[in-house]
Amino acid sequence: GCNYELNIVNVLKKLGFDAVTSRAESRNIYAKKVDVFSPEGSKNPLPVYIQAKNTKDNFKVADYYNENEYIFPKGKPIVIFHKKTKKSKTNFITEGEFVYMKKSDFYNILLS
């Protein structure tokens, strides 16, 4: 959810990137399944667009990419940040955090 997106933005800012949530900045980019990005004219832009998922269920990455590829914005790779949680008696506990992307995009980032 929204708190997970804000957490990602705060970490990226500490790493020196200009990052914002699309909810706060751009309905257009939000409609393209992007949750975190760098606005136009950023001095230290992210090399990717980020979609944040906070789920207790297993996330079907390939299905998600295939179903939404036509919606994703062009120009930068889309990267999915996934926070896997499980329900305890009183709250949710984080089981792990993962980052997913297409292998070709990963290689292109390494080469840039």
N, C-alpha and C positions, 0 to 999 in steps of 0.2 A: 503494500500500500504506500500511501503518501509518506509515512515516516521512513520507510525503507529508501525511497527516492531521495529524501532530504539527507539521510545518512550518507548515501553515495555521493551526493553533491558536496557535502562537507569534507569527506575524505579526499575527493578530487581537488577541491580548493586548497587543502593542506599540501597536496602534491604539486601545486603551482598552476593548475589548469583553471580556465574560466569555464565554470559549469553552472547551469541553472536547470530547474525543472520545467518541463513544457507546460505543466498546469499553470505555473505562474507567468510564463513568458509568451507562449504561442499556442493557440488552439489549433492552428494549421498543422504544426509539427506533432502535436498531441494526437491529432486524428490519423497521423501516419504511424502510430504505434511506437512513438519515441517518448521516453519519460525524462531523459537527461541529455542535454546537448550544450554546445557553446553557441551563443548568439553571433550573428554577423558582426564582423569587425573586432572580434576578440583578439587580444594580444597573445594569449596562450590557449588556442583552441584544442579541444579534444580531437583525436584522429578518428573517432567513431561516434555513432549514435548509440544510446543505451536504452534498452527496454528492461524494466525492473519487474521481477516476479517474486512474490512472497507467498509460498504455498505449502500446505501440509501434504499434498499429494505429489506423486512423482510427476515431473514435468516432461512432456513429450516434445523434445526440442525439434526434431526433424519435422514432425507434423506442424508445429507452430511456424517454422520458417516457410514450409511449403504453402500453408494456408494464407500467409500474410505477405509473401514476397512482393506481390504486385502493389501492396499498400506502402511498404517501407520507402522512405525517401532515398533518392539516388545521391551519389557523390561521396559517401562515406559508408564503411561497413556498419551493419547493425550488430550489436553485441548484447547478449542477454545476461543480466545479472540475476541469479536465482538464489533466494534464501529459502532453504528447506527447513520446515519447522514440524514439530509434533505437539499435540495437545497434552498438557499435564493436567493435574487436578484443578489448578487455578489459573493457568496461563499457557502460552505457547513457548516452547523451548527450541532454540536454533540447533538443528542437527548438522548444518554445514552451509557454506556459501560457495557458489560456483559461478563461473563465467563461461558462456557458450558463444561460439562464433563459427562461421564456415572456415574450413581449413585453408582455402585459397585466400581469404581475407587475412588470416593469421600470417601466412607467408608474405603477403604484400606489405603488411605492417612491419614485419621484420626487415624487409628490404628498403623501406622508406627512411 
